[in-house]
């Protein structure tokens, strides 16, 4: 992130909705890269490490709904690029 910048904080987290109706069991982590805007909104989301097309999409759909307290530099909100990991476990 850089010197003097405090990391953004998640204030609303939506879990991914993934159906195992296809009979596919999924275990692992999807890593998503994104920019947290100075308003705390996720932007420019992309899968950096995926598991399966449908699982990756469910992770992206969930993270698009997240909200953050934006990163701060001094007392000003700033946009930063971060990575988040979404874990999936078969039931």
Backbone torsions as a table, in degrees:
resi	resn	phi	psi	omega
1	UNK	NA	-46.1	178.0
2	UNK	125.7	160.7	-178.8
3	UNK	-67.7	141.3	176.8
4	UNK	77.6	7.4	-179.8
5	UNK	-111.1	126.2	175.5
6	UNK	-91.2	142.0	-175.1
7	UNK	-67.3	151.6	174.1
8	UNK	-68.3	158.1	-179.3
9	UNK	-123.3	135.6	177.3
10	UNK	-72.5	127.3	176.6
11	UNK	-112.9	-18.3	174.3
12	UNK	-142.8	120.0	-178.3
13	UNK	-122.8	124.3	179.0
14	UNK	-105.9	127.3	179.2
15	UNK	-74.1	151.3	177.7
16	UNK	-69.1	147.3	175.4
17	UNK	-107.4	110.9	178.8
18	UNK	-130.2	125.2	-179.5
19	UNK	-92.6	135.2	175.3
20	UNK	-94.9	19.6	-178.9
21	UNK	-59.7	-27.8	179.2
22	UNK	-71.9	-7.5	-179.0
23	UNK	83.2	9.8	-179.7
24	UNK	-95.7	123.6	176.1
25	UNK	-93.1	135.1	-174.5
26	UNK	-123.7	128.0	173.0
27	UNK	-134.2	127.7	177.2
28	UNK	149.0	-168.5	-173.8
29	UNK	-126.2	135.1	171.2
30	UNK	-102.7	127.2	177.6
31	UNK	-103.7	125.8	-178.6
32	UNK	-117.6	129.7	173.1
33	UNK	-96.1	140.0	-179.9
34	UNK	-156.4	165.4	171.5
35	UNK	-105.4	128.8	170.4
36	UNK	-92.4	115.7	-176.9
37	UNK	-68.1	169.2	178.2
38	UNK	-68.1	-9.4	175.3
39	UNK	-99.2	1.1	177.9
40	UNK	85.8	16.3	-179.2
41	UNK	-100.6	140.6	177.2
42	UNK	-75.2	133.4	-178.9
43	UNK	-135.9	158.0	173.8
44	UNK	52.3	47.2	-179.5
45	UNK	-72.9	141.1	174.4
46	UNK	-154.2	146.6	179.1
47	UNK	-78.8	122.9	177.3
48	UNK	-93.1	-36.5	177.4
49	UNK	-143.1	116.5	-175.4
50	UNK	-112.1	174.7	178.4
51	UNK	-116.5	-46.2	-173.3
52	UNK	-162.1	146.4	-175.3
53	UNK	-52.0	-48.7	-177.7
54	UNK	-69.8	-39.2	178.5
55	UNK	-65.4	-45.1	178.8
56	UNK	-58.3	-43.0	-179.2
57	UNK	-65.7	-38.5	179.0
58	UNK	-65.9	-35.5	176.3
59	UNK	-66.2	-44.6	177.8
60	UNK	-60.9	-45.5	-179.6
61	UNK	-59.6	-39.2	179.7
62	UNK	-68.0	-49.0	-175.9
63	UNK	-65.7	-29.7	175.5
64	UNK	-59.1	-26.0	-178.8
65	UNK	-91.0	-7.8	179.3
66	UNK	-67.9	154.7	173.9
67	UNK	-131.0	146.7	-174.7
68	UNK	-126.9	152.1	160.6
69	UNK	-81.1	120.3	-171.5
70	UNK	-63.4	160.1	173.4
71	UNK	-62.1	155.2	-178.8
72	UNK	-126.8	139.7	169.2
73	UNK	-123.6	109.9	-169.7
74	UNK	68.2	-124.8	178.2
75	UNK	-110.9	18.5	-179.7
76	UNK	-111.6	135.8	174.7
77	UNK	-71.0	139.5	179.9
78	UNK	-133.8	153.1	175.0
79	UNK	-80.1	140.2	177.4
80	UNK	-140.1	153.9	175.2
81	UNK	-95.6	132.1	178.6
82	UNK	-136.4	168.4	172.0
83	UNK	-119.1	140.0	173.6
84	UNK	-124.9	148.2	179.0
85	UNK	-113.9	129.2	177.9
86	UNK	-111.6	121.1	-178.0
87	UNK	-95.2	137.2	175.9
88	UNK	-119.1	135.8	179.2
89	UNK	-133.0	132.5	176.1
90	UNK	-69.7	147.7	177.2
91	UNK	-101.7	NA	NA
